[in-house]
Amino acid sequence: MDSELEMEMDLKFLLIRESEAVSKLNRKLQDLRALIKAESSIDPEGKAIGGMMRQKERLLAQRYLVMRKMEDLEVERKRHSKYEGKGEATSDAEEIELVMENSEELKKRKARKRNRKAKVKGKAAEIEPISENSEEQKILQPHAANIPCMRFTCNPLPYDATTFRTLEVLSVKVAEIIEGLPWPLDVFGVVALRDSVDHKRNVIFIRERDSCLTITDQDPYLVLKGPMCAAILCDPVSLEVSLHVRGATESDDKELSLLATSFWDGTKPRASYYTTRSYTSRLSTLEFGLGIIVRSVEATISVKVSSGSWPNGFCGRFAAFTDSLNQEILLLDSVDEEVPLTGDDVNLSRRVVSVEIIGKLRIRVNASDGSVPLFGEVDFKPQKVGTSSKELCTDGFCPLEVTVAWSLLSFLPATEV
């Protein structure tokens, strides 16, 4: 049986199942509305009315999530349909009958899926989250985000797992400083996000006073370390900044920026886009480069040397790009130093990006020893779960293996999954 047809029939089954779920929720809502109407005529301000209204809100929220999931399935079905643009080849009933007649093929397909799932778990295990005992996590506790990256890469999906609109912080720039504060600046502190799913800090920049970042007027950008996981933009997302400039002694330190604000785009765009926001506080103005990604999944990226070793004296720049924004998301820039490695693994500064489900994720690598520039690029088709790996080969350079762990998103807190 054609693999594309198999996939399309799988998606048809899921669409039918979700449609039945919507029908059940509609019937429950209809019965509940009748009860509310009957109760309100008897006791308009009674406690029973309040409970029913809360139940109604929960049902409406469940129906919204199921309908969003149906939209995702329909988009996925069109992507895999070999008949797209030519009309449907068969009806739903005919496709189901076709599947039932091929029970042996179904058994083979399930076996293939089990094998793929085992491989996915092996790949995901290679991409380790930040250690709980790392220095960064010690600084953040007890305020660090509860939700990790790769949340559903190889874990069971909850009922509401789907694509969501997310907020991507592409860059943070010190756009202006007041007179009397000289360049360069030795900056330390924290920049973080908080979404309505996990109200704890989702850190995108963090430096201690003893390991501050030196920025100049020619390169005034912070080197971002995060996010730790995708920031869901279903409600306003908080932006928190606490940055200081290091002085000769701690008493000479100055507050560069102390900021607590929020970002919210109430227009609910149908397409992803890039924008900038500037915020003035204390001694500076910060400019945030932001991407609003619709129908997005979370991608966690890892790079390792698959054969040989990283050449001595070569610096490297690793970046990600998405079709929806076409803006650089810097993963690592070793500047004039050699690329940091742990064994064969490249220590990326940033690993998590949000990617629109329809489009591509491109990983680009530039390497140089000061005289010989080398360039390589691979692209990935976004998936909802699992991992994807590709080898990046450049003439005269060691081959690199790029692995992306994909995950859907969920409204549920970490404790409920």
C-alpha positions in Angstrom: 0.0 0.0 0.0 1.3 3.5 -0.9 2.8 5.1 2.2 1.2 8.5 1.5 -2.2 6.9 1.2 -1.6 5.1 4.5 -0.7 8.3 6.2 -3.8 10.0 4.7 -6.1 7.2 5.9 -4.6 7.5 9.4 -5.4 11.2 9.4 -8.9 10.5 8.2 -9.5 8.1 11.1 -8.2 10.8 13.5 -10.4 13.5 11.9 -13.5 11.2 12.2 -12.7 10.5 15.9 -12.2 14.2 16.7 -15.4 15.1 14.9 -17.3 12.6 17.1 -15.7 14.2 20.2 -16.9 17.6 19.0 -20.4 16.2 18.5 -20.4 14.8 22.1 -19.3 18.1 23.5 -22.0 19.9 21.6 -24.6 17.6 23.0 -23.3 18.1 26.5 -23.4 21.9 26.0 -26.9 21.7 24.7 -28.1 19.7 27.7 -26.2 22.1 30.1 -27.8 25.2 28.5 -31.2 23.7 29.0 -30.4 23.0 32.7 -29.1 26.5 33.2 -32.2 28.0 31.6 -34.5 25.8 33.8 -32.5 26.6 37.0 -32.3 30.3 36.3 -36.1 30.5 36.1 -36.3 29.0 39.6 -33.3 30.5 41.4 -31.4 33.1 39.2 -28.8 33.8 41.9 -28.4 30.3 43.3 -25.1 28.4 43.7 -26.1 25.8 41.2 -26.1 28.4 38.4 -22.5 29.4 39.2 -21.3 25.7 39.1 -23.1 25.2 35.8 -21.6 28.3 34.2 -18.1 27.1 35.2 -18.8 23.7 33.7 -20.0 25.4 30.6 -16.7 27.3 30.3 -14.7 24.1 30.7 -16.7 22.4 28.0 -16.3 25.4 25.6 -12.5 25.3 26.3 -12.4 21.6 25.6 -14.3 22.1 22.3 -12.0 24.8 21.3 -8.9 22.6 21.8 -10.5 19.7 19.9 -11.4 22.0 17.0 -7.9 23.3 16.9 -6.6 19.8 16.8 -9.0 19.0 13.9 -7.5 22.0 12.0 -4.0 20.7 12.5 -5.1 17.2 11.3 -6.7 18.7 8.2 -3.5 20.7 7.4 -1.4 17.5 7.9 -3.8 15.5 5.7 -3.4 18.0 2.9 0.3 17.8 3.2 0.3 14.1 2.8 -2.5 13.8 0.3 -1.4 12.5 -3.1 -4.7 13.7 -4.5 -4.5 17.3 -3.3 -5.8 19.7 -6.0 -7.4 16.9 -8.0 -10.4 16.2 -5.8 -10.8 13.4 -3.2 -10.1 9.9 -4.6 -12.5 8.2 -2.3 -15.1 9.0 0.4 -14.4 8.6 4.1 -16.4 5.4 4.2 -14.6 3.9 1.1 -11.2 4.7 2.7 -12.1 3.0 6.0 -13.3 0.0 4.1 -10.1 0.0 2.1 -8.1 0.0 5.4 -10.2 -2.8 6.9 -9.6 -5.0 3.8 -5.9 -4.7 4.3 -5.6 -5.9 7.8 -2.3 -7.6 7.1 -0.9 -4.4 5.8 -2.2 -2.7 9.0 -0.3 -5.2 11.2 2.9 -4.5 9.2 2.3 -0.7 9.5 1.9 -1.0 13.3 5.1 -3.0 13.5 7.0 -0.3 11.5 5.6 2.4 13.9 6.8 0.5 16.9 10.3 0.3 15.4 10.3 4.0 14.6 9.2 4.8 18.1 12.1 2.8 19.6 14.5 4.6 17.3 13.0 8.0 18.4 13.5 7.2 22.1 17.2 6.4 21.4 17.8 9.7 19.5 15.9 11.8 22.1 18.0 10.3 24.8 21.1 11.7 23.1 19.8 15.3 23.6 20.2 15.9 27.3 18.3 18.8 29.0 20.2 21.2 31.2 21.5 19.3 34.3 19.7 20.1 37.5 23.1 20.4 39.2 24.5 22.9 36.7 25.5 26.3 37.9 22.7 28.0 35.9 20.0 25.9 37.5 21.4 26.6 41.0 21.1 30.3 40.3 17.5 30.0 39.0 16.1 27.7 41.7 13.4 27.9 42.9 12.1 30.2 40.1 13.2 28.2 37.0 10.5 26.9 34.6 9.0 23.6 35.5 8.3 22.6 31.9 11.3 21.2 30.1 12.0 21.1 26.4 11.3 17.9 24.4 8.2 17.5 26.6 6.4 15.1 24.2 9.2 14.1 21.9 8.8 10.5 23.0 6.3 10.8 25.9 2.5 10.1 25.6 0.5 13.0 24.3 -2.1 14.6 26.5 -5.6 15.3 25.1 -4.8 18.9 24.4 -1.4 18.5 22.7 -1.4 20.5 19.5 0.4 23.4 17.7 0.2 26.8 19.3 1.0 30.4 18.7 4.4 31.1 20.4 6.6 34.0 21.1 10.2 33.7 19.9 12.9 36.1 21.3 15.4 36.3 18.4 17.6 39.0 19.9 18.1 41.5 22.8 20.1 44.6 22.0 21.2 47.5 24.2 20.0 50.1 21.8 20.9 53.2 23.9 22.7 54.1 27.1 22.6 57.4 28.9 25.5 59.8 28.7 28.3 59.1 31.2 28.0 55.3 30.9 31.0 54.4 28.8 31.4 51.5 26.3 32.3 48.7 26.6 29.9 47.4 29.2 30.4 44.3 31.4 26.8 43.1 31.8 25.4 40.5 34.2 21.9 39.6 35.3 18.8 37.8 34.0 16.3 38.3 31.1 13.4 35.9 31.3 9.9 35.2 30.0 6.8 33.9 31.8 3.8 32.5 30.0 0.4 31.5 31.4 1.2 27.8 31.2 4.2 27.9 33.5 4.4 31.1 35.5 8.0 30.5 36.5 11.0 32.0 34.7 11.8 30.8 31.2 15.3 32.2 31.1 16.7 33.5 27.8 19.9 35.3 29.2 21.7 34.7 32.5 25.2 35.8 33.7 26.7 36.0 37.1 28.9 38.9 38.2 32.0 36.8 38.0 31.3 35.7 34.4 29.7 38.9 32.9 29.3 39.5 29.2 31.3 42.3 27.6 29.3 44.2 24.9 30.5 47.1 22.7 28.7 49.8 20.7 29.7 47.8 17.5 28.2 44.6 19.0 25.6 45.5 21.6 23.7 42.2 21.6 23.2 39.9 24.5 24.3 36.3 23.9 21.0 34.4 24.5 21.0 31.1 26.4 17.4 30.2 26.0 14.5 29.8 26.0 14.4 26.6 28.0 11.1 25.7 26.3 8.7 27.3 23.8 6.7 30.3 25.2 3.0 29.9 24.4 1.3 33.1 23.4 -2.3 32.3 24.3 -2.3 35.1 26.9 0.1 38.1 27.5 3.7 36.9 28.0 5.7 38.7 30.7 9.1 40.1 30.0 11.4 40.5 33.0 14.8 42.1 32.9 17.3 42.6 35.7 20.6 43.7 34.2 23.6 45.4 35.9 26.9 46.9 34.7 29.9 45.6 36.7 32.0 48.2 38.4 35.4 48.0 40.0 33.7 46.8 43.2 30.2 45.6 44.0 29.3 49.0 45.4 30.3 50.5 42.0 27.9 48.3 40.0 25.1 50.2 38.2 21.6 49.1 37.2 21.5 48.9 33.4 17.9 47.9 33.1 15.1 46.9 35.6 12.0 46.0 33.7 8.8 44.1 34.1 6.3 44.4 31.2 4.3 42.1 28.9 3.9 41.4 25.2 0.5 40.6 23.7 -0.8 40.7 20.1 -4.5 40.8 20.4 -5.0 40.7 16.6 -4.5 36.9 16.5 -2.6 36.8 13.2 -3.0 34.1 10.7 0.6 34.3 9.5 3.9 34.4 11.4 5.8 37.7 11.5 8.8 39.5 12.9 8.6 42.7 15.0 10.7 44.8 17.4 9.8 46.3 20.7 11.9 48.9 22.6 11.7 49.4 26.4 13.5 52.2 28.4 14.4 51.7 32.0 17.1 53.0 34.3 20.3 53.7 32.3 19.4 52.1 28.9 16.9 51.3 26.2 16.6 47.6 25.2 15.4 46.5 21.8 13.8 43.0 21.6 13.7 41.3 18.2 10.5 39.1 18.5 8.9 36.5 16.3 5.2 35.6 16.6 5.0 32.0 15.2 1.5 30.6 14.4 0.7 26.9 14.5 4.2 26.2 15.9 6.0 23.2 17.3 9.0 23.2 19.6 12.4 22.1 18.1 15.4 21.2 20.3 18.6 21.2 18.3 21.9 19.4 18.9 25.1 19.2 16.8 27.9 16.8 17.1 31.0 15.8 15.1 30.1 12.5 13.5 33.5 11.6 12.2 37.0 12.8 12.9 37.5 15.8 15.1 36.9 19.6 15.0 39.9 21.2 13.2 42.3 23.0 15.4 42.2 26.8 15.1 38.7 26.9 13.5 36.0 29.2 15.1 32.3 28.6 14.2 29.0 30.2 13.9 25.8 28.1 14.2 22.4 29.6 13.3 18.8 28.5 12.7 16.3 30.0 10.2 12.7 29.3 9.6 10.6 29.9 6.4 8.0 31.9 8.2 10.4 34.5 9.5 13.7 34.2 7.6 15.5 35.8 10.5 18.7 34.5 12.0 18.3 32.7 15.4 21.9 32.5 16.7 22.7 29.2 18.4 26.4 29.7 18.9 29.1 32.2 17.8 32.6 31.3 19.1 33.8 34.6 17.6 37.6 34.3 17.4 37.9 31.2 19.7 37.6 27.5 18.9 34.2 25.9 19.1 33.4 24.6 22.6 33.0 20.8 22.7 32.1 18.2 25.2 33.4 15.0 23.7 32.0 15.2 20.1 29.0 17.4 21.1 29.1 21.1 20.2 28.1 23.2 23.2 25.4 25.4 21.7 24.5 28.5 23.6 20.9 28.2 22.6 19.1 25.0 21.5 15.3 25.6 21.6 13.4 27.4 18.7 9.8 27.5 17.7 9.0 26.4 14.1 5.8 26.8 12.1 4.4 23.3 11.3 4.1 24.2 7.6 7.6 25.2 6.4 11.2 24.3 7.0 13.8 24.6 9.7 17.3 25.4 8.3 20.5 24.9 10.3 23.5 26.8 8.9 27.2 26.5 10.0 30.0 28.9 9.1 33.5 27.9 10.1 36.9 29.6 9.5 40.5 29.6 10.7 40.9 33.3 9.7 41.8 32.5 6.1 39.6 29.6 4.8 35.9 30.2 5.2 33.6 27.1 5.1 29.9 26.9 4.9 27.2 24.2 5.2 23.5 24.0 5.6 20.8 21.4 6.1 17.0 21.7 6.3 14.3 19.8 8.1 10.6 19.4 7.6 8.9 20.1 10.9 7.3 17.1 12.7 4.9 17.0 15.6 6.9 14.5 17.7 10.0 12.4 17.4 13.5 13.2 16.1 15.1 14.0 12.8 18.8 13.7 12.0 20.9 14.7 9.0 24.5 14.8 8.2 26.1 18.2 7.3 29.1 17.7 5.0 31.4 20.4 3.7 34.5 19.8 1.6 37.7 19.9 3.7 35.8 19.9 7.0 34.7 17.2 9.5 31.1 15.9 8.9 28.6 17.1 11.5 25.4 15.3 12.6 22.5 17.7 13.3 19.6 16.2 15.3 16.3 18.0 16.0 13.8 16.7 18.7 10.3 17.8 17.9 7.4 18.3 20.4 3.9 19.5 20.3 2.7 22.0 23.0 0.1 21.8 25.8 -1.8 24.1 28.1 -1.4 21.5 31.0 1.1 22.3 33.8 4.0 20.0 34.2 2.3 18.3 37.2 -0.7 17.2 35.1 1.1 15.5 32.3 
